[in-house]
């Protein structure tokens, strides 16, 4: 008994020493920067009382013998579902990554993949620990390796809540979704000082790699928030749409009030003039369950919309052209954004809904010289490869190669519907008659009158959904107000869809 008392005394002494690390100025240092501490972040993210830390007493391979080596690891529940987490602690050696620090993160990654739980990384680090030399670089490499091995097995989410520079940025880039906070989150391969030395350019942390830059211009991050609390609430919301792993189905919520508002007026969203813009989100919100649409990468490539929603309480991934931005054309950024989202949905058994209104691909030297051919092919490949249920509704325009890319019937769309307002053709009527009727227009006494007549003939005889329906390229032309019930029925039909896996190792994705 005496020996037991001694052991318990040591046990409590060690606990007290660990807790001492999180007293005094520990909270003030972060709060003064407008940031939460690593432990506060964990407490905010996880269900109350559910978090269990692992590896708390591990010490680093340096003289600074701080417990935990600057990263808090463990597991708990978020929205009642198990989640693995690692949270870098900037107050302990700047959250720098050394060998032991990396081993702790890799342990979390291994457990997540083997047990089938999502993994969330709360990143706030000064980068590689210089005094550990190549060991810290090897640690990063091990983390990247686990990111790749876990891809498509469990959802991986990176939450950048401070600096992430150099090699530290590649783990977030390999994960499925990235979150950042304005003014306190920064990501870059080389910092402002190196830019100054190499290129003689003066640039701030915020302008080089801040949240707003990566949320809009680069598209590196998917979600940008004003503060950490709302950022972590966003993580919780995203997790509510995702299955825990690739073998499970997305969660179904038992909501009572799910009917969208004004769904019967959905057709009035479209302007009478098909050349005029409108907001596709107004259509989305009239189809999906009320208040269930959660947009992904909202500020990047705004000519296409990606996001999660629920349809009759079940999760769907939505890809939709946005006519109010660049007329909804597909460009390089939109193609990449949509392709990545389709591939995520396919990896995690999330059915895909496409709402189409696309006049074509964005023309121009800039697009061609920056390989829009290859980037457009990414979206083609993603839809063709996806085996989850895929349904397309053509709302208005569906022209040329862009029609093909947006989950057309012959690209593997399971069910393809169209509204009566749909225009399906190789190109729009204005461009088509300039080619088809060039001679008549040049010889006409009243070319404008003839042009209007030819445009009407083209719409009536070529670019309308009824011809596509008669030829089997559209399964059904539907009443807009019936869109929601048609989609619920069609997704229900496709619930047990099965496609055998290909014996090949993998295809060669157009990178």
Secondary structure, DSSP 8 states (H G I E B T S, - for coil): -HHHHHHHHHHHHHHHHHHHTTSTTHHHHHHTTT---HHHHHHHHS-TT--EEESTT-B-SSS---BGGGEEEEEEEETTEEEEEEEE-TTTGGG-B-HHHHHHHHHHHHHHHHHT-EEEEEE----B-GGGTHHHHHHHHHHHHHHHHHTTTS-EEEEE-SEEEGGGHHHHHHSSEEEEETTT-EEESS-HHHHHHHH-----HHHHHBHHIIIIIS---SEEESSHHHHHHHHHHHHTTS-SSTTS-------S----TTGGGGGGGS-SSTTS---HHHHHHHHSSTT--EEESTTSSTTEEEEEEEETTEEEEEEEE-TTTGGG-B-HHHHHHHHHHHHHHHHTT-EEEEEEEE--B--SHHHHHTTHHHHHHHHHHHHHH--S-EEEEEEEEEEHHHHHHTT-GGGT-SEEEEETT-EEESS-HHHHHHHHTHHHHHH-SSHHHHHHHHHHHHHHHTSSHHHHHHTTSSSEEE-GGGHHHHHHHHHHHTTT------SSS------
